[in-house]
Each structure stands twice: as structure tokens, then as C-alpha cells.
Amino acid sequence: MSEPAEGPEAVDTVACIGAGVIGGGWVAHFLAQGYRVRAWDPAPDAAAKLDRLVAAAWPALIELGLADGADRKNLTVTDRLADAVAGAGFVQESAPEQLELKRRLLADIDAVTPADVVIASSTSGYSMTEMAVEAVDTGRLVVGHPFNPPYLIPLVEVVGGELTEPWAVEWASAFYSRVGKSVITMDQELPGFIANRLQEALWREALHMVANGEATVEQIDTAITDGPGLRWPAQGPMLTFHLAGGEGGMAHMLDHFGPSLQSPWTRLEAPALTRELRDAVVDGCDKAAGGKSIAELVAERDRAVIAVQRAVRASRGSAR
């Protein structure tokens, strides 16, 4: 396949293959962004379920702000896969997380989709290299991993397989950015991608604590919602620890607290804090800070935490 003659800005119709929770969330998102959406799902009641899902998501999307031309009536549910991809400028596959099913479906989509259209999979953990084995035109197949629900959570992780053409990854990343997503274009394939691996690490440690009677479910949830979770909307774990080092930043944090990585604070085995790892983390934090001083980052964090706390309190109050 050769690179599409037109860029993401030319797309006006998106095909969504699979209309469950993730696929339906994508449908709602694309509709809210002003696109026409053609959906296909083999379940006999797929159309009715999809209509209910989009209806449930629409109030939140109105609150976020609809794009010009956004209309739930721009959705068409088709009986045939080929009809769904006909005329679409982008395809988002969101079938159940079963490897053999993904392989067959991606091959089927590839066979009926016009040759100049990029096809993305919403897989939560499979690599495109292992999913694309039955497809013919593998150069246009990419992973576009969203977070649930796709209409509300902005993150999407984009990565190609061993046979994916670099331009397809670039094109998909540009398209997702255009439709309002926060895009991580990954440098290489990684099982579970980035966000799921971080989320899974927290989840596994939580299960260990419950299993061993070390903490209750309520204590674990409160530890996040009223603790580090308040900081994460504005600054992730890396910048959070950058500020924990005070005026010395991450360099001081690692040099001072680095030995605690060997303390039994988690069941995960800590990597050796080599000079290379230390410098890579310090340099990464300096880049992420974007030239802002520690004082500026602290003020930014404080404003965000206050805003989050107020928003959560208001939300809980309005729910009563």
C-alpha cells in the first residue's frame, strides 16, 4: 500500500467495527466530533445496544462541547462489514480481546477496505505484529489503544507492528490528534502498552494487599482518590517525584531516596538504579518540565489539586 494522497483533515466518515463498550464509546466520540459513522457488529441486537450507549454518552459529550455538525443521526449501522467500511476514511476495530478473532477480523477488514485507508485496532494488550499475521496489506495496520470510555478519556496510544509502515503510524497519530485525543506515539511495541502496564502494576499490588489482609478495598481506593490521584491530573508520577526532590528536583530525589527502591514497599522487583537510569529519568523530567522552575511547577500542581478537589466535591454534592 502507498501512503494516502489525502491527510486526516480530508476524513468525513469513520467506520467502527465492533460496537460493544469500547467500540460504542468510539462511535459516540466520532459522532461528537462531527463525523459520519458507519458501524458494524455481528451481534443481532447490536444496533439497539449501540443506540442506548450513544444516548447515555451524549449528555457528557454535550457538556464537553460538540463539534460543528455533530449529530447522533449521523450514525448508520450496517449488516455487512463491507458496507461499513465503504466510503470511510479511517477504520477503528474494537472486537473482543481474543487473539484469533482479532487476526481473522483484521484480515477481513483489510480485504474489503479501500487500499488507501488506515486501519486501527483498539486492542488492550496484543501487539499488531501478532494480530496482523493473516492480513495481506499489513503496512496500514496500527494499534490505536484507547482508555474506557473512549468518548470521555482523551488518551490513545499509537504503535505499529513489525510490518507497519512508519507513515501509517504518523497518519493515525495525526488523525487522533485532530479528533481531540491526547496521543502517545510509542517508539516500539510493548505488551500492554504504557498506561495499562502502569495501571496493572497498581492493580496487582492492591490485590496482594487485600489477599494478605494488609488493606481493605475502601482503604486502597481512598489512598489513591485522596492521595496521589489528586496530583496526577496535572502531573504524572515522574513530575510528582521531581517536585518531591525540592529545589534539587529529580536528581536530588533519586540520589537521596534511590536506596529505598530496594525496600520491600511493593511486590514488584525494582530495577537497578544505574547511572544511566538515573540520568535518563532526570533528563526526562527536565524536558517534561518545559523550562518551568520547581516553584512554578509547585504552584501549577497546587492550583490543579485545588481545582480537582472542588470539582469532586461539587460532583458528589450534585449527586445527592
VEXVOBA-800384 format. One record per atom (N, C-alpha, C, O): residue in three letters; x, y, z. Coordinates in steps of 0.1 Angstrom, whole numbers, plus 5000, padded with zeros to 4 digits. Layout:
# VEXVOBA-800384
ALAXYZ;...
END
This chain:
# VEXVOBA-800384
MET500849885000;MET500050005000;MET500950125000;MET501950135007;SER500550224992;SER501250354992;SER500550455002;SER499350435005;GLU501250555006;GLU500750655015;GLU499450725009;GLU499550754998;PRO498450745018;PRO497250815012;PRO497550945006;PRO498451015011;ALA496850984996;ALA497151104989;ALA496651224998;ALA497051334996;GLU495651195006;GLU495051305015;GLU495351285029;GLU495551165034;GLY495451385037;GLY495751385051;GLY494451355060;GLY493351345054;PRO494651355073;PRO493551325082;PRO492451435081;PRO491251405083;GLU492751555076;GLU491751655075;GLU490751635065;GLU489651695065;ALA491051535056;ALA490051505045;ALA489051405049;ALA488051385042;VAL489151345061;VAL488251235065;VAL486951305070;VAL486951395078;ASP485851245065;ASP484551295070;ASP483651175075;ASP482651195081;THR484151055072;THR483350935076;THR484350835082;THR485450805077;VAL483950785094;VAL484750685101;VAL483950555102;VAL482750555105;ALA484650445100;ALA484050315102;ALA484450255116;ALA485650255119;CYS483450215124;CYS483750155137;CYS483350005136;CYS482149975135;ILE484249915137;ILE483949775136;ILE484049715150;ILE485049705157;GLY482849665155;GLY482749625169;GLY482049735176;GLY482549855176;ALA480849705182;ALA480049815189;ALA479749785203;ALA478649805208;GLY480749725210;GLY480549695224;GLY480849825232;GLY480649935227;VAL481349805244;VAL481549925253;VAL482650015247;VAL482450135246;ILE483749955242;ILE484850035236;ILE484450085222;ILE484550205220;GLY483949995214;GLY483550045201;GLY482450145201;GLY482450245193;GLY481550125210;GLY480450215211;GLY480950355216;GLY480450455212;GLY481850345225;GLY482450475230;GLY483150545219;GLY483050675218;TRP483850475210;TRP484450535198;TRP483450605189;TRP483550715184;VAL482350525187;VAL481250585179;VAL480750715185;VAL480550815177;ALA480450715198;ALA479950845204;ALA481050955202;ALA480651065199;HIS482250925204;HIS483351025203;HIS483351085189;HIS483451205187;PHE483450995179;PHE483551035165;PHE482251115161;PHE482351215154;LEU481051075165;LEU479851155162;LEU479951295169;LEU479651395162;ALA480451305181;ALA480551425188;ALA481551525181;ALA481451645182;GLN482551465174;GLN483551535167;GLN483051585153;GLN483851645146;GLY481751545150;GLY481251595137;GLY481351505126;GLY481051545114;TYR481751375128;TYR481951285117;TYR480651205115;TYR479851185123;ARG480551155102;ARG479551045100;ARG480250915103;ARG481450895101;VAL479450835110;VAL480050705115;VAL479150585109;VAL477950585109;ARG479950495104;ARG479250365099;ARG479850255108;ARG481050235109;ALA478850185114;ALA479250085124;ALA478749945120;ALA477749935113;TRP479549845124;TRP479249705121;TRP479549625133;TRP480649635139;ASP478649535137;ASP478849435148;ASP477949315145;ASP476849335142;PRO478549195146;PRO477749075143;PRO476649045152;PRO475748965149;ALA476649105164;ALA475549065174;ALA474149115169;ALA474049215163;PRO473149025170;PRO471849065165;PRO471249185171;PRO470449255164;ASP471549215183;ASP470949335190;ASP471949455190;ASP471749545198;ALA472949445182;ALA474049545182;ALA473549695180;ALA473949785187;ALA472649705171;ALA472149845167;ALA471349905179;ALA471550025183;ALA470549825186;ALA469749875197;ALA470749905209;ALA470550015215;LYS471749825212;LYS472649845223;LYS473449965220;LYS473750045229;LEU473949985207;LEU474750095203;LEU473950225205;LEU474450325209;ASP472750225201;ASP471850345203;ASP471750385217;ASP471850505221;ARG471550285226;ARG471550315240;ARG472850375246;ARG472850465254;LEU473950315241;LEU475250355246;LEU475550505242;LEU475950585250;VAL475250535229;VAL475450675224;VAL474550765232;VAL474950875235;ALA473350725234;ALA472350815241;ALA472850845255;ALA472750955260;ALA473450745262;ALA473950755275;ALA475150845276;ALA475350925285;ALA475950845265;ALA477150925265;ALA476951065261;ALA477751155264;TRP475851095254;TRP475651225247;TRP475551345257;TRP476151445254;PRO474951325269;PRO474951445278;PRO476351485282;PRO476651605283;ALA477251385284;ALA478651425288;ALA479351485276;ALA480151585278;LEU479051445264;LEU479651505252;LEU479151645250;LEU479851735245;ILE477851665253;ILE477351805252;ILE478051895262;ILE478452005259;GLU478251845274;GLU478951915284;GLU480451955280;GLU480952065282;LEU481051855273;LEU482451875268;LEU482451975257;LEU483452045255;GLY481351975249;GLY481352065237;GLY481351995224;GLY482351925221;LEU480251995217;LEU480151925204;LEU480752005193;LEU480652125193;ALA481351935183;ALA481852005172;ALA480752045162;ALA479651995164;ASP481052135153;ASP480052175143;ASP479652055135;ASP480451975131;GLY478352045134;GLY477751935126;GLY477551805134;GLY477151705128;ALA477951805147;ALA477851685155;ALA476351645156;ALA475551735160;ASP475951525153;ASP474551485154;ASP474551335155;ASP475151255148;ARG473751285164;ARG473551135166;ARG472951075154;ARG473150955151;LYS472251155145;LYS471651095133;LYS472751065123;LYS472351005112;ASN473951105125;ASN475051075115;ASN475550935116;ASN476550895110;LEU474850855125;LEU475250715126;LEU474450615118;LEU473250625117;THR475150535111;THR474550425103;THR475050295107;THR476350275107;VAL474250195111;VAL474650065115;VAL474349975103;VAL473149965098;THR475349905098;THR475249825086;THR475149675090;THR475649635100;ASP474649595080;ASP474549455082;ASP475749375077;ASP476049265081;ARG476549445068;ARG477749385062;ARG478949465065;ARG478949585065;LEU480049395068;LEU481349455071;LEU481749545059;LEU482249665061;ALA481649505047;ALA482049575035;ALA481249705034;ALA481849815030;ASP479949705038;ASP479149835037;ASP479649935048;ASP479550055046;ALA480149885059;ALA480649975070;ALA481850055066;ALA481950165068;VAL482749985059;VAL484050055055;VAL483950125042;VAL484850205039;ALA482850105034;ALA482750175022;ALA482650325024;ALA481750365031;GLY483550395018;GLY483450545019;GLY484050595032;GLY484150725033;ALA484650515040;ALA485250555053;ALA486650605050;ALA487350535042;GLY487150705057;GLY488450755056;GLY489350705067;GLY490550725066;PHE488850625076;PHE489550565087;PHE488750455093;PHE487550465094;VAL489350355098;VAL488650235104;VAL489250215118;VAL490450205120;GLN488350205127;GLN488650165141;GLN488050035145;GLN486850025146;GLU488849935147;GLU488449805151;GLU488449785166;GLU489349825172;SER487249735172;SER487149725186;SER486449595190;SER485549595198;ALA486949485184;ALA486349355187;ALA486849305201;ALA487749365206;PRO486249205206;PRO486649145219;PRO488149105219;PRO488649075208;GLU488749105231;GLU490149085232;GLU490448935231;GLU490848865241;GLN490348875219;GLN490648735216;GLN491548735204;GLN491148785193;LEU492748685205;LEU493748695195;LEU493348635182;LEU493448705171;GLU492848515182;GLU492448455169;GLU491248535162;GLU491248555150;LEU490348585170;LEU489248665165;LEU489848795159;LEU489448835148;LYS490748855166;LYS491448985161;LYS492148955148;LYS492049035138;ARG492848845147;ARG493548815135;ARG492648795123;ARG492848845112;ARG491548715125;ARG490648695114;ARG489948825110;ARG489748855098;LEU489448905120;LEU488749025117;LEU489549125110;LEU489149195100;LEU490849145114;LEU491649245108;LEU491949205093;LEU492049285084;ALA492149075091;ALA492249025077;ALA491049055069;ALA491149095057;ASP489849025075;ASP488549055068;ASP488449205065;ASP488049245054;ILE488749285075;ILE488649435072;ILE489649475062;ILE489249555053;ASP490849425062;ASP491849455052;ASP491349425038;ASP491649495029;ALA490649315037;ALA490249265024;ALA489249355017;ALA489149355005;VAL488349415025;VAL487249495020;VAL487449645021;VAL486549725016;THR488449695027;THR488749835029;THR489549895018;THR490549835014;PRO489150005013;PRO489950075002;PRO491350085006;PRO491750105017;ALA492250064996;ALA493650044998;ALA494350165005;ALA495450155010;ASP493750285004;ASP494450405009;ASP493950445023;ASP494050555027;VAL493250345030;VAL492650375043;VAL493450305055;VAL493750185054;VAL493850385065;VAL494450325077;VAL493450255085;VAL492350305087;ILE493950135091;ILE493050055099;ILE493750045113;ILE494850005114;ALA492950085124;ALA493550085137;ALA492749985146;ALA491549965144;SER493449925155;SER492849835165;SER492849895179;SER493849955183;SER491749875186;SER491649915200;SER492149815210;SER491949835222;THR492949725205;THR493449615214;THR493949675227;THR494649785227;SER493749605238;SER494249645251;SER495649595254;SER496349645263;GLY496149495247;GLY497449445250;GLY498149365239;GLY499449355240;TYR497449325229;TYR498149255218;TYR498949345210;TYR498649465208;SER500049295204;SER500849375195;SER500249365181;SER499649265178;MET500549465173;MET500049455159;MET500849345152;MET500249285142;THR502049325155;THR502849215149;THR502149085150;THR502149005141;GLU501649045162;GLU500948925164;GLU499548915159;GLU498948815156;MET498849035157;MET497549035152;MET497449045137;MET496449005131;ALA498449085130;ALA498449115116;ALA498748995107;ALA498949015095;VAL498948875113;VAL499548765106;VAL498748715094;VAL499248655085;GLU497448735095;GLU496548685084;GLU496148795074;GLU495548765064;ALA496548915076;ALA496249025067;ALA497249035056;ALA498348985057;VAL496849095045;VAL497649105033;VAL498449235033;VAL499649245032;ASP497649345035;ASP498249485035;ASP498549525049;ASP497849615054;THR499649465054;THR499949495069;THR500549635071;THR500649675082;GLY501049695060;GLY501649825062;GLY500749935068;GLY501250035073;ARG499449925066;ARG498550025071;ARG497849995084;ARG496950065089;LEU498249875091;LEU497649835103;LEU498449895115;LEU499649875116;VAL497649955124;VAL498350015136;VAL497449985148;VAL496249955147;VAL498050005160;VAL497249995172;VAL496850135176;VAL497750225176;GLY495650155179;GLY495150285185;GLY494450255198;GLY493150245198;HIS495150235209;HIS494650185221;HIS494050295229;HIS494750385234;PRO492750295231;PRO492050405239;PRO491950365254;PRO492350255258;PHE491450455262;PHE491050425276;PHE489550435277;PHE488950525272;ASN488950355285;ASN487550345286;ASN487050455296;ASN487550465307;PRO485950525292;PRO485350525279;PRO486050615269;PRO486450725273;PRO486150575257;PRO486850655247;PRO486250795244;PRO486950885240;TYR484950815247;TYR484350945245;TYR484751045256;TYR484551165254;LEU485250995267;LEU485551075278;LEU486951095282;LEU487451195286;ILE487750975281;ILE489150975284;ILE489951005272;ILE489850935262;PRO490751115272;PRO491451155260;PRO492551075255;PRO492951075243;LEU493150985263;LEU494450915259;LEU494150815248;LEU493150735249;VAL495150805239;VAL495150695229;VAL496650675226;VAL497450765224;GLU497050545227;GLU498450505225;GLU498550445211;GLU497750355208;VAL499450495203;VAL499550455189;VAL500950385187;VAL501950445190;VAL500850275181;VAL502150205178;VAL501850105166;VAL500850045165;GLY502850085158;GLY502749995147;GLY503349865150;GLY504049845161;GLY503249765141;GLY503849635142;GLY505149635134;GLY505549735128;GLU505749515133;GLU507049505126;GLU506849535111;GLU507849575105;LEU505649505106;LEU505449525091;LEU504649655089;LEU504249685077;THR504349735099;THR503549855097;THR504549965091;THR505649975096;GLU504050035081;GLU504850145075;GLU504850265085;GLU503850295091;PRO506050325087;PRO506050445096;PRO505050555093;PRO504550615102;TRP504750575080;TRP503850685076;TRP502450655082;TRP501750745085;ALA502050525083;ALA500750485088;ALA500650525103;ALA499550575108;VAL501750505111;VAL501750545125;VAL501550695126;VAL500850745134;GLU502350765117;GLU502350915118;GLU500950965114;GLU500351055120;TRP500350905103;TRP499050945099;TRP497950925110;TRP497151005112;ALA497950805116;ALA497050775126;ALA497150865138;ALA496150915143;SER498450895142;SER498650985153;SER498051125150;SER497451185159;ALA498351175138;ALA497751305134;ALA496251305133;ALA495651405137;PHE495651195129;PHE494251185129;PHE493651185143;PHE492651265146;TYR494151115152;TYR493651105166;TYR493851245172;TYR492951295179;SER494951315169;SER495151445175;SER494051545169;SER493551625177;ARG493751525157;ARG492751605151;ARG491351585157;ARG490551685157;VAL491051465162;VAL489751435167;VAL489751455183;VAL488851405189;GLY490751535188;GLY490751575202;GLY491351475211;GLY491151485224;LYS492151385206;LYS492751285215;LYS494151335220;LYS494851405213;SER494551295232;SER495851315237;SER496651185233;SER496451075237;VAL497651205223;VAL498251095217;VAL499651065222;VAL500451155223;ILE499950945225;ILE501250895228;ILE501650805216;ILE501050705214;THR502650855208;THR503150775197;THR504350695202;THR505350755204;MET504150565204;MET505150485210;MET506250455201;MET506050445189;ASP507450445206;ASP508650415198;ASP508850265194;ASP509450235185;GLN508150185202;GLN508250035200;GLN507149965206;GLN506450015215;GLU506849845201;GLU505849765207;GLU506149715221;GLU507349685224;LEU505149715230;LEU505349675244;LEU504049605248;LEU503049675248;PRO504049485253;PRO502849415258;PRO502149505268;PRO502649545278;GLY500849535265;GLY500049615274;GLY500249765273;GLY499549845279;PHE501249805264;PHE501449945261;PHE502050015274;PHE502649945282;ILE501850145275;ILE502450215286;ILE501450225298;ILE501650185309;ALA500250285295;ALA499250315306;ALA498750185312;ALA498650185324;ASN498450085304;ASN497949965310;ASN499049895319;ASN498649835330;ARG500249905316;ARG501349845324;ARG501449915338;ARG501549855348;LEU501250045337;LEU501250125350;LEU500050095358;LEU500150075370;GLN498950095351;GLN497650065358;GLN497649925364;GLN497249895375;GLU498249825356;GLU498249685361;GLU499149665373;GLU498849585382;ALA500249745373;ALA501149735385;ALA500449775398;ALA500649705408;LEU499749885397;LEU498949935409;LEU497949835413;LEU497649805424;TRP497249775403;TRP496149685405;TRP496649555412;TRP496049505421;ARG497749505407;ARG498349385413;ARG498749405427;ARG498549315436;GLU499349515430;GLU499849545444;GLU498549555453;GLU498649515464;ALA497549615447;ALA496249625455;ALA495749485458;ALA495249465470;LEU495749395449;LEU495149265451;LEU496049195461;LEU495549115470;HIS497349205461;HIS498249145471;HIS497849195485;HIS497749115494;MET497649325486;MET497349375500;MET495949325505;MET495849295517;VAL494949315496;VAL493749255501;VAL493849115504;VAL493349065514;ALA494549035496;ALA494748895498;ALA495448865511;ALA495148765518;ASN496348955515;ASN497148935527;ASN496548995539;ASN497148995550;GLY495349065537;GLY494749125549;GLY495449255553;GLY495349295564;GLU496249315544;GLU497049435547;GLU496249565546;GLU496649665552;ALA495249555537;ALA494449675535;ALA493149635529;ALA492949535523;THR492049715532;THR490749695527;THR490649755513;THR491349845510;VAL489549715506;VAL489249785493;VAL489049935495;VAL489550015487;GLU488249965505;GLU488050115508;GLU489250185511;GLU489450295506;GLN490150135519;GLN491450195522;GLN492250215510;GLN492950325508;ILE492350115501;ILE493150125489;ILE492550235480;ILE493350315474;ASP491250245478;ASP490650345469;ASP490950485475;ASP491250575468;THR490750495488;THR490950625494;THR492350675493;THR492650785492;ALA493250575494;ALA494650605493;ALA495050675480;ALA495950755479;ILE494350635470;ILE494550695457;ILE493750825454;ILE494250925451;THR492450815457;THR491550935454;THR491851055463;THR491751165458;ASP492251035475;ASP492651145484;ASP494151155486;ASP494551235494;GLY494851085478;GLY496351095479;GLY496951135466;GLY496651235460;PRO497751045460;PRO498451075448;PRO497551105436;PRO497951175427;GLY496351045436;GLY495451065425;GLY495051215423;GLY494751255411;LEU495151285433;LEU494751435432;LEU495851505424;LEU495551615418;ARG497051455424;ARG498151525417;ARG498251485403;ARG498651565394;TRP497851365400;TRP498051305387;TRP497351375375;TRP497851375364;PRO496151435377;PRO495551505365;PRO496451615359;PRO496351645347;ALA497351675367;ALA498151785362;ALA499651735360;ALA500251785351;GLN500151655369;GLN501451605368;GLN501551455371;GLN501051415382;GLY502151375362;GLY502151235364;GLY503251195375;GLY503751285381;PRO503451065377;PRO504351025387;PRO505751075386;PRO506451095396;MET506251085374;MET507651135372;MET507751275377;MET508651305385;LEU506951375373;LEU507051505377;LEU506651525392;LEU507151615399;THR505751435397;THR505451435411;THR506651415419;THR506951485429;PHE507451315416;PHE508751285423;PHE509751385420;PHE510651415429;HIS509751455409;HIS510651565406;HIS510451675416;HIS511451725421;LEU509151705420;LEU508951805430;LEU509251755444;LEU509551835453;ALA509151625446;ALA509451565459;ALA510951595462;ALA511351585474;GLY511751615452;GLY513251645455;GLY513451785459;GLY514651825461;GLY512451865460;GLY512652005464;GLY513352085453;GLY513152055441;GLU514152175457;GLU514852265447;GLU515852185439;GLU516252225428;GLY516252065444;GLY517151985436;GLY516551895426;GLY517151825418;GLY515151895426;GLY514451815416;GLY514651665417;GLY515051615427;MET514451605405;MET514651455404;MET516051415408;MET516151305413;ALA517051485404;ALA518351445407;ALA518551425422;ALA519151325426;HIS518051525430;HIS518151505445;HIS517251395450;HIS517651315459;MET516151375444;MET515151275447;MET515851135446;MET515751055455;LEU516451115434;LEU517050985432;LEU518350955440;LEU518550845445;ASP519151065441;ASP520351045449;ASP520051025464;ASP520850955470;HIS519051085469;HIS518751075483;HIS517850955487;HIS518150885496;PHE516850935478;PHE515850825481;PHE516050705473;PHE515350605474;GLY517050705464;GLY517250585455;GLY517450455462;GLY516850355457;PRO518150455473;PRO518350325480;PRO516950265485;PRO516950145487;SER515950345487;SER514650295491;SER514050205480;SER513050135483;LEU514550205468;LEU513950125458;LEU514149975461;LEU513449885457;GLN515149945470;GLN515349815474;GLN514549775486;GLN514649665491;SER513849865492;SER513049835504;SER511749765499;SER511249775488;PRO511249675508;PRO510049595504;PRO508749675505;PRO507849635512;TRP508649775497;TRP507449855496;TRP506449805486;TRP505249855486;THR506849715477;THR505949665467;THR506449525463;THR507649495465;ARG505549445458;ARG505949305453;ARG506749315440;ARG507249215436;LEU506749425433;LEU507449435421;LEU508949445423;LEU509349515433;GLU509749385415;GLU511149395416;GLU511649525410;GLU511349555399;ALA512349605418;ALA512849735413;ALA514049715404;ALA514849625406;PRO514149795393;PRO515349795385;PRO516549845393;PRO516449925402;ALA517749805389;ALA518949865395;ALA519050005391;ALA518950045379;LEU519250095401;LEU519350235398;LEU520750265393;LEU521650315401;THR521050235381;THR522350265375;THR522450415372;THR521450485372;ARG523650455369;ARG523850595365;ARG523150625352;ARG522650735351;GLU523050535343;GLU522350555330;GLU520850575333;GLU520250665327;LEU520250495342;LEU518850515345;LEU518550645352;LEU517650715349;ARG519450675362;ARG519250795369;ARG519350915360;ARG518451005361;ASP520250925351;ASP520451035342;ASP519251045332;ASP518851155329;ALA518750925328;ALA517650925318;ALA516350985325;ALA515651055318;VAL516150945338;VAL514950995345;VAL515151145347;VAL514151225346;VAL516251185352;VAL516551335355;VAL516351415342;VAL515651515342;ASP516951375331;ASP516851445318;ASP515451445313;ASP514951545308;GLY514751335315;GLY513351335311;GLY512451425319;GLY511551495313;CYS512751435332;CYS511951535340;CYS512251675336;CYS511351765336;ASP513551705333;ASP513851845329;ASP513151875316;ASP512651985314;LYS513051785307;LYS512351805294;LYS510851825297;LYS510251915291;ALA510251735305;ALA508851745308;ALA508451875315;ALA507351925313;ALA509351925323;ALA509152055330;ALA509052175320;ALA508452275324;GLY509552155309;GLY509452265298;GLY510052395302;GLY509452495298;GLY511052395310;GLY511752515314;GLY511152585326;GLY511652685330;LYS510052525332;LYS509452585344;LYS510352545356;LYS510852435357;SER510452645365;SER511152615378;SER510352535387;SER509152505385;ILE511052485397;ILE510352405408;ILE509252485414;ILE508152425416;ALA509452605417;ALA508452695423;ALA507252705414;ALA506052705418;GLU507452725401;GLU506352735391;GLU505652605390;GLU504352605389;LEU506352495390;LEU505652365389;LEU504852335402;LEU503752285401;VAL505352375414;VAL504652365426;VAL503352445426;VAL502252395430;ALA503352565421;ALA502252655420;ALA501152595411;ALA499952595413;GLU501652535399;GLU500852475390;GLU500152355395;GLU498952335394;ARG500852275403;ARG500352155409;ARG499252195419;ARG498152135420;ASP499552295428;ASP498652335438;ASP497352385432;ASP496252345438;ARG497352465422;ARG496152505415;ARG495352395410;ARG494152395411;ALA496052295404;ALA495352185398;ALA494652095409;ALA493552055408;VAL495352065420;VAL494851985431;VAL493652055437;VAL492651985440;ILE493752185439;ILE492552255445;ILE491352245435;ILE490252235439;ALA491652265422;ALA490552255412;ALA489952115412;ALA488752105411;VAL490752015413;VAL490251875413;VAL489451855426;VAL488351795425;GLN489851895437;GLN489151875450;GLN487851945449;GLN486751895453;ARG487752075444;ARG486552145443;ARG485552075434;ARG484352065436;ALA486152025422;ALA485251965412;ALA484651835418;ALA483451805415;VAL485451755425;VAL484951635431;VAL483951655441;VAL482851595442;ARG484151755450;ARG483151795460;ARG481851835453;ARG480751805458;ALA481951915443;ALA480751965436;ALA480051855430;ALA478751845430;SER480751755424;SER480151645417;SER479451555427;SER478351515425;ARG480051535439;ARG479451455449;ARG478251515455;ARG477251455458;GLY478251655456;GLY477151725461;GLY475951725452;GLY474851715456;SER476251735439;SER475151735429;SER474551605427;SER473351595422;ALA475251495431;ALA474651365430;ALA473751325441;ALA473051225440;ARG473651405452;ARG472851375463;ARG471351415460;ARG470451395469;
END
